[in-house]
């Protein structure tokens, strides 16, 4: 398999959708990295795993899976010589609890899932580690009684804190009149009195902090200094003892590194299996049987990305069938058919169920190559035809008898005659190599090729001539009729024209019957009627009519210039004509008809285009649409 195959067949999109059902980050990443296997036994086992997981999901939707990332970080941290923090041990306890629940959960599912229920037995008894951690850690902190030394230190700290509090309360009562508020305040883990700045000298002690305005000073009374130093030393001792406890607990954890890794791998494997099972349920999918040879059967196959919009595909190729050549109209479903077959092979060999009915069968392919879509290469300055030909040459080099080939519109993009010749020769060579080939074509000559080529069959995408729409259903063992003439007949093209077109195309005759009375209707009659746009000139080639109208092309006899009649005649027989954009008045005797207006212009021609200015036409169009305040039209003479 190669990157082009994965991308063209939307395989990565399927993996991404499957990954959304995983519960752990590692599970999602592992699913997105799935690749097809060529080991038939492994594929069958993976399909069975998903089957059993679906059976479990039918009775229980909650699987005790825990995040794995934190435990991995703990182990890595411990191996680097650092101790694991107390709150992280709380996360470890949750993981260990999930391991116990997972084992208990799977022990009850042996009848439903005899294979995958056994995987939980690989999780070792981690209760000694659990008990050791719970003995030392409580509520995310090292417990007071983790060691006798820690218990003694913390007891002394409590005594010192009580003494400090008593002394502080006594000081607060003594200096109450100098305080900003009547209670002690803890600042930076030290007890202080909030003294007004102006009374700073009234209290001996150390300034620990001050208010944002500077009006209040937080002073630790001098009589608390010695107690504070003692308390600080006790806290340092506590910190050292806690670190020693955490180091010993970390070392104890590392003793179980292998068991923890196996537990995480088992939980990860369950996460992947059940994500596949959940996706299979969403698609209403089933595992295909795996053929020993190249037999391929798909019953009611539905492309997973199309969901409800997918038209079920029926496809059957036995061991003797090597190639299927599919014809049909554009957007009729040919390419979707190829992609569905290819994608299902990738999914199946990756251990995923496919949305088909039971009884479907797929081979196990060693390789799969596709040539689908526009492969124009801008970087290499290759046309679509050249780029696709480069791909086909590469396919020719790599193909063997365990290869599936999906070739869309093979030979297209060049002269039809040469394209058809190339398509035939390439298919011959690929067939010689023993590959299974599914190809689409628009060359009608290729239908005969598939009929005569041993191991090949024709297929066609069904087209409903009544609705003039494709049904997207594959019809096997039929070359399919060309729909162009049938559609033209349905839409009302005259039978005489159709029969002539058929004779030109197929060198033979046929009839496209239409009721005689219907042929007399205007929609048919006008198709073959001879219409002439210009009126024939008189035989003497001279136009002598002295009555002119707007648009007539006339000759001014005195100058020989041509003009266009604008209006007239008036009472004296004068006409206004336009010569080179200027309007001039001539008597009809000085004008000679050259070409009538109806021979120059359509019947409903707007002569304003000829005689009026652009500005005049613009204003007129505005006023024709609606009234515009302050806008008026001045008639041009």
NULUM-665767 format. One record per residue (C-alpha): x, y, z; residue in three letters. Coordinates in steps of 0.1 Angstrom, whole numbers, plus 5000, padded with zeros to 4 digits. Layout:
<rs>
XYZALA;...
</rs>
This chain:
<rs>
500050005000UNK;501250364995UNK;500350715006UNK;498450784974UNK;496250484979UNK;495450585015UNK;494550945006UNK;492650874974UNK;490450604991UNK;489750835022UNK;491350575045UNK;492750835069UNK;489250985073UNK;487950645084UNK;490750605109UNK;490050955123UNK;486350875127UNK;487150545144UNK;489650725167UNK;486950945181UNK;485450645200UNK;488750575218UNK;488850685255UNK;492550745258UNK;494950975240UNK;497250675233UNK;494250475219UNK;493350755195UNK;496850785182UNK;497250415178UNK;494050395157UNK;495150685135UNK;498450485128UNK;496650165118UNK;497950005086UNK;496549705066UNK;498049365074UNK;498649085049UNK;498648815076UNK;495248645072UNK;495348485107UNK;496048825123UNK;493248985104UNK;490748715113UNK;491748745150UNK;491249125149UNK;487749085133UNK;486848835161UNK;488049075188UNK;485749345174UNK;482849085172UNK;483348995209UNK;483649365219UNK;480249435201UNK;478649155221UNK;479849305253UNK;478649655243UNK;475249505237UNK;474949425274UNK;477249685290UNK;478150025276UNK;480650125304UNK;484149985301UNK;486650075329UNK;489450225308UNK;491750485324UNK;494150745310UNK;497550605304UNK;499650915298UNK;500051015335UNK;501350665345UNK;503850675317UNK;505051015328UNK;505450885364UNK;507550595353UNK;509750815331UNK;510151065359UNK;511150795384UNK;513750645359UNK;515350985357UNK;516050985394UNK;513251225404UNK;510651145430UNK;506951135421UNK;504851395437UNK;502151295462UNK;499251415441UNK;500551205411UNK;500450895433UNK;496750975437UNK;496350935399UNK;498250615401UNK;495850485427UNK;492950555403UNK;494750375375UNK;495350075397UNK;491750075408UNK;490650065371UNK;493049775365UNK;491249585392UNK;487849675379UNK;488849585343UNK;489949235354UNK;486649185373UNK;484649325344UNK;486249085319UNK;486148785342UNK;482348805340UNK;482348815302UNK;483948485294UNK;480848335278UNK;480248645257UNK;483848705247UNK;486048405252UNK;489048555234UNK;489248905246UNK;488148835281UNK;491448635286UNK;493548945278UNK;492649095312UNK;494448795329UNK;497748945317UNK;497349225342UNK;499249115373UNK;498149145409UNK;499149505418UNK;497549505452UNK;500849525471UNK;501649845452UNK;498149975458UNK;498449905495UNK;501850065498UNK;500650385481UNK;497450405501UNK;499450355533UNK;501650655525UNK;499350885505UNK;495951025516UNK;493951295497UNK;496851375475UNK;499251445504UNK;501751235523UNK;499951105553UNK;500951215588UNK;501550855598UNK;503550755567UNK;506550725591UNK;506950775628UNK;509551055622UNK;507051245600UNK;504351205626UNK;506551345653UNK;507751645633UNK;504151735623UNK;503051705659UNK;505851955669UNK;504852185641UNK;501252185655UNK;502552265690UNK;504752555676UNK;501852695656UNK;499652685687UNK;502252875707UNK;502653125679UNK;498953185678UNK;498653245715UNK;501553485715UNK;500153665685UNK;496753705701UNK;498353855731UNK;500354095710UNK;497154185691UNK;495354275723UNK;498354485735UNK;498754685702UNK;495154695692UNK;494955075692UNK;497755095666UNK;496254825643UNK;494454895610UNK;492154605617UNK;491654415650UNK;492954065639UNK;496353915629UNK;497053855592UNK;499153575577UNK;501653695551UNK;504053475533UNK;503353195557UNK;504153415587UNK;501853575613UNK;501853955614UNK;499954245629UNK;498554515605UNK;499954825620UNK;499255185608UNK;502355335592UNK;502355625616UNK;502655385646UNK;505555185631UNK;507855265661UNK;505355145686UNK;505954785677UNK;509354605676UNK;509454345649UNK;510154265612UNK;508154425583UNK;506954135562UNK;504754325537UNK;502754645533UNK;499354735517UNK;499054855482UNK;498555215494UNK;501455185519UNK;499155295548UNK;499454955565UNK;502554765575UNK;502354395582UNK;504854345611UNK;505954025627UNK;506354105664UNK;509854045678UNK;508653805704UNK;507453575676UNK;510853565659UNK;512353285679UNK;509153075676UNK;509153145638UNK;512753025635UNK;511952705653UNK;508852655631UNK;510852705600UNK;513452445611UNK;510652205618UNK;509152265583UNK;512552195567UNK;512751875586UNK;509151785574UNK;510051865538UNK;513151645539UNK;511151355555UNK;508451385529UNK;510951375501UNK;512551065516UNK;509150895518UNK;508350995481UNK;511750865469UNK;511150535487UNK;507650515472UNK;508950595438UNK;511550325440UNK;508850085451UNK;506750185421UNK;509750125397UNK;509949765410UNK;506549715393UNK;507549885360UNK;507149575338UNK;503749485354UNK;502549845349UNK;503649855313UNK;501849525306UNK;498749665323UNK;498849985302UNK;499349785270UNK;496449565279UNK;494249865286UNK;495350025254UNK;494549715234UNK;491049705250UNK;490550075241UNK;491450015205UNK;489249705202UNK;486249875218UNK;486650195197UNK;486549965165UNK;483449795180UNK;481650125186UNK;482350245151UNK;481149905137UNK;477849955155UNK;477450305142UNK;478050175106UNK;475949865112UNK;478949685099UNK;480049315097UNK;483349135093UNK;483848995058UNK;484948635052UNK;488448615038UNK;488948415006UNK;492048205000UNK;492248334964UNK;490848644947UNK;487148574952UNK;485248894960UNK;481648934971UNK;480049254985UNK;476349244994UNK;474649575001UNK;477949755005UNK;477550115017UNK;480450365016UNK;480950465052UNK;481450835045UNK;478150855026UNK;476150695054UNK;472350705046UNK;473050865011UNK;474950564999UNK;473250344973UNK;474049974983UNK;476549814960UNK;476249454949UNK;479449304935UNK;480448944928UNK;483748824913UNK;484648454916UNK;488148304916UNK;488148294877UNK;487148654874UNK;490248884870UNK;488849204858UNK;485649414858UNK;485349704833UNK;482649954843UNK;480950194819UNK;478250454827UNK;477450824826UNK;479551084844UNK;478551124881UNK;476750784878UNK;478750624906UNK;481650454887UNK;484350614908UNK;482450564941UNK;482250194932UNK;485950174928UNK;486650364960UNK;484150154980UNK;485849824970UNK;489349964977UNK;488450125010UNK;486749805022UNK;489949605015UNK;491949855035UNK;489549855064UNK;489149475065UNK;492949425065UNK;493249685093UNK;490949485115UNK;487849705109UNK;484449585101UNK;482849705069UNK;479249815063UNK;478049515043UNK;475649235048UNK;476848905062UNK;478148665036UNK;480448925020UNK;483948805011UNK;487248985005UNK;490648864995UNK;493848965013UNK;495849174989UNK;499549224993UNK;499449554973UNK;496849804962UNK;497350074937UNK;494850334925UNK;494750574895UNK;491750784903UNK;491051154897UNK;493051454884UNK;496651384890UNK;497951694874UNK;501451774887UNK;502152144890UNK;505652094905UNK;506851874877UNK;504952074850UNK;503051764839UNK;499551764824UNK;496851544838UNK;497451284811UNK;501251284816UNK;500951264853UNK;498550974853UNK;500650794827UNK;503650834850UNK;501550674878UNK;500450384855UNK;504150324845UNK;504950294883UNK;502050054888UNK;503249844859UNK;506649814876UNK;505249704910UNK;502149494902UNK;502149124910UNK;499448854913UNK;498448964948UNK;497649314938UNK;494349504935UNK;494249774909UNK;491550044908UNK;491850244875UNK;489450524868UNK;488850634832UNK;492050464820UNK;493550614789UNK;491550934791UNK;492951284786UNK;494351234751UNK;493251154715UNK;490450894718UNK;491950654694UNK;495350654710UNK;493850664745UNK;491850354738UNK;494850174724UNK;496950264754UNK;494150154778UNK;493949814760UNK;497649754760UNK;498149854796UNK;495149634808UNK;496549344788UNK;499949374805UNK;498449414840UNK;496249114834UNK;499248914824UNK;500848994857UNK;497848834875UNK;496449144892UNK;492749184901UNK;491549484881UNK;488549714885UNK;488549984859UNK;486150234845UNK;486150374809UNK;484250594786UNK;485550424755UNK;482650224739UNK;485250004721UNK;486449874755UNK;483149694760UNK;484049454733UNK;487549414748UNK;485949294781UNK;483649064763UNK;486448884745UNK;489148894772UNK;489248574793UNK;488648654829UNK;487148994823UNK;483549104825UNK;481549414817UNK;479649614842UNK;477549924839UNK;476050184862UNK;472350184858UNK;470550484843UNK;466850554846UNK;465750664812UNK;462350774826UNK;463651014852UNK;466851084832UNK;468851024863UNK;471450764873UNK;470450514900UNK;474050464911UNK;473550084910UNK;476149854895UNK;474849604869UNK;477349324863UNK;477749104831UNK;476349384810UNK;478049634788UNK;475349884793UNK;473750074765UNK;474950414754UNK;472350654768UNK;473050954746UNK;470650864718UNK;468050734743UNK;468151064763UNK;468051274731UNK;464951074720UNK;463351114754UNK;463951494753UNK;462451524718UNK;465251544692UNK;463751474658UNK;463951104648UNK;465451194614UNK;468451364631UNK;468751074656UNK;468750804629UNK;471350994609UNK;473551024640UNK;473150654648UNK;474250564612UNK;477250784615UNK;478250634648UNK;477450264643UNK;477550234605UNK;474150084606UNK;470450184607UNK;467850184634UNK;464650364641UNK;463550604668UNK;459750584665UNK;457550894671UNK;453850904666UNK;452951064631UNK;450551314646UNK;453151414672UNK;455751474644UNK;453351734630UNK;453651944661UNK;455652254660UNK;458352124684UNK;459351864658UNK;458452054626UNK;460652354634UNK;463752134640UNK;463952034603UNK;462352354588UNK;464652574567UNK;464552934581UNK;466253224564UNK;467153524584UNK;467653774556UNK;465053844529UNK;466053774493UNK;466954084472UNK;465054154440UNK;466653984410UNK;467854314395UNK;469654364428UNK;468254724432UNK;465954854459UNK;463755134447UNK;461155174474UNK;460955554481UNK;459055504514UNK;461655484543UNK;461355394579UNK;463555404610UNK;466655184606UNK;466655174569UNK;470055204554UNK;470055474526UNK;472555644503UNK;472656024500UNK;472856054462UNK;474656384461UNK;477556264482UNK;477355884480UNK;477555864518UNK;475455594536UNK;473055704563UNK;470555554587UNK;466955684587UNK;465955824621UNK;462455964615UNK;460156104589UNK;458756194565UNK;457256534574UNK;454656704554UNK;457156794527UNK;458656444524UNK;461756524544UNK;463656264565UNK;466056304594UNK;468956064589UNK;472155994609UNK;475556024592UNK;478655954612UNK;476856034645UNK;475256354631UNK;471656404624UNK;470856574590UNK;467556644571UNK;467156534535UNK;464256524511UNK;463256174501UNK;464156254465UNK;467856294475UNK;467855954493UNK;468155604477UNK;467255284496UNK;470255054502UNK;469154794528UNK;465854754546UNK;465954774584UNK;464554424589UNK;467454274570UNK;469854454594UNK;468154424628UNK;466054184648UNK;462354254649UNK;462354394685UNK;465654584681UNK;466054894704UNK;467055174680UNK;467955394710UNK;471355214709UNK;471955364674UNK;470355704678UNK;470555804715UNK;473555894736UNK;474855664763UNK;473855904790UNK;470255934776UNK;469955554776UNK;471255524812UNK;468655784825UNK;465855624805UNK;466655274820UNK;466655424855UNK;463255594850UNK;461855274834UNK;462555084866UNK;461355344892UNK;460855714899UNK;463955894909UNK;463556224927UNK;465156514907UNK;465956304877UNK;464256384844UNK;464856294807UNK;465456554781UNK;464456424746UNK;467356414721UNK;466556524686UNK;
</rs>
